[in-house]
Amino acid sequence: MRQKIVAGNWKMNTTYDEGLQLANAIVKASIYDKKVILIPPFTHLKGVSNIINNKTIFLGAQNCHWEEYGAYTGEISAKMLRSIGVYYVLIGHSERRIHFKETSELLLRKIRTALANELKVIFCCGEPESVRNELKHNEYVKKQLEETIFHLPAQEVKNIIIAYEPIWAIGTGKTATPKQAEEIHAFIRHALSDKFDMTTAESTSILYGGSCKPENAKELFSQPNIDGGLIGGASLKAQEFLSIIDQL
Ligand code: PGA
């Protein structure tokens, strides 16, 4: 059985105190049977790591560098993250691909370094609106996978969670319909099975992200190939985030 997960990507939001308050509110809600990953900004990681239990609530980072250390002013490495109790790292988020020009080649280097430092990777993929309108989303996402995680050996893929996040749905309030999301999740799973094997495909969690909120989470999560969500905006309000977790 693959894992069901809800991850909250706080992006560049909350001050340190606000972040700790948010984490505390989530921890206090006593989530016993769901897996939750909190992904705060770098400055909050250590503080949040002191609050969470690492049994049901885990810590993730929003990015890491492709090298372990060196002369890269302003950057944070996978090794540093692991050393403070981070278990997961987001790689390939569309905001990093767009604003920071991160290419598949670079993302693959980051993935390899993260895995080598015992971080699990939440790998994001997803198409822009123009591609969806042309109905070329499957090919587009497949290419994103071919250029990155398909270069890994099958035994490494067990440390990858895939997050399908259509760019047109991120922060827009426009969610993919459960049917649209389920179709592409099934397509991704099929592609994993073709490239690796059935066991790898069946055990990889594929999360949906893009304006997922309390009102639409249940229907999305009830689809057979949707194993949870990567939540942006709604992860910044404890009640909304907890309500989404409840629906997993
Ligand atoms: P959103 O963001 O939930 O605010 O659309 C999702 C994400 O970017 O991970």
Residues whose N, C-alpha, C, O or C-beta is under 5 A from the ligand:
A	BS01	PGA	N9 A169 I170 G171 T172 G209 G210 S211 C212 L230 I231 G232 G233 A234
